[in-house]
Amino acid sequence: MQKEKTRKEAVERLSFDATRRLESYKGVALDGDVVVLDVRGRSHLAGRSLWPAFLTFAYCGRGTARVAVNDRVCEIGADDLLIAVGESRYDLLDLSPDFEARLVVVSQRYAQECVAGLYHLWRYLFVLFTSPVLHLDAREKAWLSHTYESLLRRIGRGRTHLYRREAVTSFMRMVIYDICDLLGRRHRELPQASSRAYSTFDEFLRLVAAHFTEHRDVAWYGCRLCITPKYLSELVKSVSGRSAGYWITLFIVLEAKSLLQDGSLSVKEVAARLGFSNQSFFGKYFKNAAGISPAEYRRVR
C-alpha cells in the first residue's frame, strides 16, 4: 500500500499556480500570468514526473541537474538554458545541493497571447521536444542576463506604467524572437514552411491536446481542420519534420507512461482512461510505440 501511495504521488500535473509554492524562491509576478523566480538547492519536486501546461525558461547558474524530457535524459549544468514547452513531460531525476536557477514561468493563456502570429516559433517546436537544453556562450549569457534584468524592471513597475501588460507582452515577443535566433543558429537545416502551415500546425496540436484520448485517427483531425488527412500529414511534416500520426501517438504514449506510474491504476484502467476498447488493444498499441509492454514499463519504472 505504501509503495502504491509513493508511486501515485510521483505523478504530478504541475499547475501554473503551484510554481508559487516552490519551497525556496523569491519572485515577482504579472497579473497571475508571468512569474519570475530564483530557485536554490534541492527541490521537493526532484524524483517526480511533471507535465506542466505552460512555458518555462530556466537558466542554470550553478550546480547540476538531470532531467528526462519525454524519456530523453538531459544533463543540465552552469550556463545551460532549458526551454520547457507545455505538453512535454519532465522527470526531475536529480538536483545537486548547490543547484541555482533563474526561472521565467509563463501561463498557457499568456504564452498563447505572446506567440500569436509568431509562426517562427513552431518550426523549432520539435527541436524543443527532443533537445530543450541550450548551452550558452559568453555573448549569449550576457544577453540572457540583460534580458532577465530588463524583464524584472518592466514587471516591477507595477501600476505606475499605464500600459504595463502591453509593454511586457511586446518585450516577451521580442525575447521569443531572440530565442528563435538562438535555435536557428544551432539548427540551420530545419524544414521551411509557410506561415499558414505554422498556423495549422498550432491548431492541430491544440486539437490533439484536447482530444487525443478520444480520437487517434488523423482523418478526424483533418476533418476538424477542413483539410484531407494526407495534406494534414504533409503540412505537419513540413513544419516539424514528423507526421501528424507521430504527434498523436506521442501525446497518447506520454500520458500512458504518466498513468502507468500511478500504482493505484491497473493496466486495464489506464487503457480505459485513454479511450482504448480493451487492455489487449492498448498493450499492442503501447508496445508498438514504446518498444515495451505496459507491464514491463511499469516494472522498470
C-alpha positions in Angstrom: 0.0 0.0 0.0 2.8 2.4 0.9 4.5 1.6 -2.4 1.4 2.4 -4.3 1.0 5.7 -2.5 4.6 6.6 -3.2 4.2 5.9 -6.9 0.9 7.8 -7.1 2.5 10.9 -5.5 5.3 10.7 -8.0 3.0 11.7 -10.8 2.1 15.4 -10.8 0.4 17.6 -13.3 2.1 20.8 -12.2 -0.3 23.8 -12.3 0.8 27.3 -13.0 -0.2 28.4 -9.5 1.8 25.6 -8.0 5.1 27.3 -9.1 4.4 29.9 -6.5 4.6 27.2 -3.8 8.2 26.1 -4.5 9.9 25.9 -1.2 12.9 28.1 -2.0 12.4 31.1 -4.2 11.8 34.8 -4.3 9.8 36.0 -7.2 7.6 38.7 -8.8 4.5 38.3 -11.0 2.5 39.9 -13.7 -1.3 39.7 -13.1 -1.1 35.9 -12.4 0.3 35.2 -15.9 4.1 35.6 -15.5 6.2 34.5 -12.5 9.9 35.3 -12.3 11.7 33.5 -9.6 15.0 32.2 -8.3 15.3 28.5 -7.2 18.1 27.4 -4.9 19.1 24.0 -3.6 17.2 20.7 -3.8 13.5 20.8 -4.6 10.7 18.7 -3.3 9.9 18.1 -7.0 13.0 16.0 -7.5 12.1 12.5 -8.3 8.7 13.4 -9.7 7.2 13.3 -13.1 5.8 16.7 -14.1 3.5 17.6 -17.0 3.2 21.4 -17.0 0.8 23.1 -19.3 2.8 26.3 -19.6 6.0 27.8 -20.9 9.2 27.9 -18.8 12.6 29.4 -19.4 15.1 28.0 -16.8 18.7 29.2 -16.7 21.1 27.2 -14.5 23.7 29.5 -12.9 25.3 26.9 -10.7 25.2 23.2 -9.8 23.8 20.4 -11.9 20.5 18.7 -12.7 19.4 15.5 -14.5 16.1 15.9 -16.3 14.3 13.3 -18.5 12.3 15.2 -21.2 9.8 12.9 -22.8 12.1 10.0 -21.7 15.2 11.6 -23.1 17.7 12.3 -20.3 19.3 15.7 -20.4 22.3 16.9 -18.2 22.0 20.5 -17.1 24.9 22.5 -15.8 26.1 26.0 -15.4 25.2 28.4 -18.3 22.6 26.0 -19.7 19.1 27.3 -20.7 16.2 24.9 -20.5 13.1 25.8 -22.6 10.2 23.8 -21.2 7.3 23.7 -23.7 3.8 22.8 -22.5 2.6 19.3 -23.2 6.0 17.7 -22.7 6.7 15.5 -19.7 9.6 16.3 -17.4 11.1 13.8 -14.9 13.3 15.6 -12.4 15.8 12.8 -11.7 18.2 14.7 -9.5 19.3 18.1 -8.4 22.7 18.9 -6.8 22.6 20.6 -3.3 24.2 23.7 -4.8 21.7 24.0 -7.7 20.7 27.5 -8.6 18.4 28.6 -11.4 16.5 31.6 -12.6 13.1 30.8 -14.0 10.6 32.7 -16.0 7.2 30.9 -15.9 4.5 31.9 -18.4 0.9 30.7 -18.1 -0.5 28.8 -21.1 -3.0 31.6 -21.7 -0.4 34.4 -21.7 2.1 32.3 -23.7 -0.5 31.9 -26.5 -1.1 35.7 -26.3 2.6 36.4 -26.6 3.2 34.0 -29.5 0.1 34.9 -31.5 1.3 35.3 -35.1 4.9 34.4 -34.3 5.0 31.4 -36.6 8.8 31.3 -36.5 8.5 29.5 -33.2 6.6 26.5 -34.4 9.4 25.3 -36.7 11.5 24.8 -33.6 8.9 23.1 -31.6 10.1 19.6 -32.4 13.6 20.6 -31.6 12.5 21.7 -28.1 10.6 18.5 -27.6 13.8 16.5 -28.3 16.6 18.9 -27.3 15.3 21.5 -24.8 18.7 22.4 -23.4 20.9 25.1 -24.9 24.5 25.7 -23.6 25.1 29.5 -23.8 28.4 31.0 -24.8 29.7 34.2 -23.1 27.8 36.5 -25.6 24.6 34.7 -25.2 25.0 34.6 -21.4 25.4 38.3 -21.3 22.3 38.7 -23.5 20.2 36.5 -21.1 21.4 38.3 -18.0 20.4 41.7 -19.6 17.1 40.3 -20.7 16.3 38.9 -17.2 17.1 42.2 -15.5 15.0 44.1 -18.1 12.0 41.8 -17.6 12.3 42.3 -13.8 12.3 46.1 -14.3 9.3 46.0 -16.6 7.2 43.8 -14.4 8.3 45.7 -11.3 6.9 49.0 -12.5 3.5 47.9 -11.1 0.6 50.2 -11.8 2.8 53.3 -12.4 3.0 52.3 -16.1 -0.3 52.8 -17.8 0.4 50.1 -20.4 2.4 47.7 -18.3 0.8 44.5 -19.6 1.1 45.6 -23.2 4.7 46.6 -22.7 5.6 43.3 -21.1 3.8 41.4 -23.9 5.8 43.3 -26.5 9.0 42.6 -24.6 8.2 38.8 -24.3 7.6 38.7 -28.1 11.0 40.2 -28.6 12.5 37.6 -26.3 10.8 34.8 -28.3 12.4 36.2 -31.5 15.8 36.1 -29.8 15.2 32.5 -28.6 14.3 31.6 -32.2 17.6 33.2 -33.3 19.5 31.1 -30.8 17.7 27.9 -32.1 18.1 28.9 -35.7 21.9 29.3 -35.3 22.1 25.8 -33.9 19.7 24.1 -36.3 20.2 25.6 -39.8 18.8 22.7 -41.7 15.3 22.8 -40.3 12.5 22.4 -42.9 10.9 25.6 -44.2 7.2 26.1 -44.3 4.6 28.8 -45.0 3.0 30.9 -42.2 -0.3 29.1 -42.9 1.5 25.8 -42.3 2.7 27.0 -38.9 -0.8 28.3 -38.0 -2.4 25.0 -39.0 0.2 23.0 -37.0 -0.6 25.2 -34.0 -4.3 24.4 -34.4 -3.6 20.7 -34.9 -1.5 20.4 -31.7 -4.3 22.2 -29.7 -6.8 19.8 -31.0 -4.6 16.8 -30.2 -4.0 18.0 -26.7 -7.8 18.3 -26.1 -9.0 15.1 -27.9 -6.2 12.5 -28.0 -8.0 10.2 -25.5 -11.0 10.1 -27.8 -9.5 10.3 -31.3 -6.4 8.7 -32.7 -7.2 8.9 -36.4 -5.5 11.6 -38.5 -8.7 11.8 -40.6 -10.7 13.1 -37.6 -8.2 16.0 -37.1 -8.1 16.7 -40.8 -11.9 16.9 -40.9 -11.9 19.4 -38.0 -9.3 21.5 -39.8 -11.2 21.1 -43.1 -8.3 19.5 -44.9 -7.5 16.0 -46.1 -5.6 13.6 -43.9 -2.8 13.3 -46.5 -2.5 17.1 -46.7 -2.5 17.4 -42.9 0.3 14.9 -42.6 2.4 16.6 -45.3 1.8 20.0 -43.7 2.7 18.9 -40.2 5.8 17.2 -41.5 6.9 20.4 -43.4 6.8 22.2 -40.1 8.1 19.7 -37.5 9.8 17.0 -39.6 7.3 14.4 -38.2 4.0 13.2 -39.4 0.6 14.1 -37.9 0.3 10.5 -36.7 3.6 10.8 -34.8 2.3 13.7 -32.7 -1.0 11.9 -31.9 1.0 8.9 -30.8 3.4 11.0 -28.8 0.6 12.5 -26.7 -1.0 9.1 -26.1 2.2 7.4 -25.1 3.4 10.2 -22.8 0.0 10.2 -21.0 0.1 6.4 -20.8 3.5 6.4 -19.2 2.4 9.0 -16.7 -0.7 7.0 -15.8 1.3 3.7 -15.6 3.5 5.3 -12.9 0.3 5.6 -10.7 0.4 2.4 -8.8 -3.3 2.7 -7.9 -4.4 2.2 -11.5 -4.4 -1.2 -13.2 -3.3 -1.5 -16.8 -6.9 -2.1 -17.7 -7.9 1.2 -16.0 -5.1 3.0 -17.8 -6.4 1.7 -21.1 -9.9 2.8 -20.3 -8.8 6.3 -19.4 -7.0 6.6 -22.7 -10.1 5.5 -24.7 -9.0 2.0 -25.7 -11.8 -0.5 -26.0 -9.8 -3.2 -24.2 -6.5 -3.9 -22.5 -5.1 -6.1 -25.3 -5.5 -3.4 -27.9 -3.9 -0.8 -25.6 -1.0 -3.2 -24.9 -0.3 -3.7 -28.6 -0.5 0.0 -29.3 1.8 0.9 -26.4 4.4 -1.8 -27.2 4.5 -0.8 -30.9 5.1 2.9 -30.0 7.3 2.5 -26.9 9.1 -0.8 -27.7 8.0 -2.3 -24.4 4.7 -3.6 -22.9 2.8 -1.6 -20.3 3.5 -4.1 -17.6 7.2 -4.2 -18.4 7.3 -0.4 -18.4 5.7 -0.3 -15.0 8.3 -2.7 -13.7 11.3 -0.9 -15.0 10.0 2.5 -13.8 
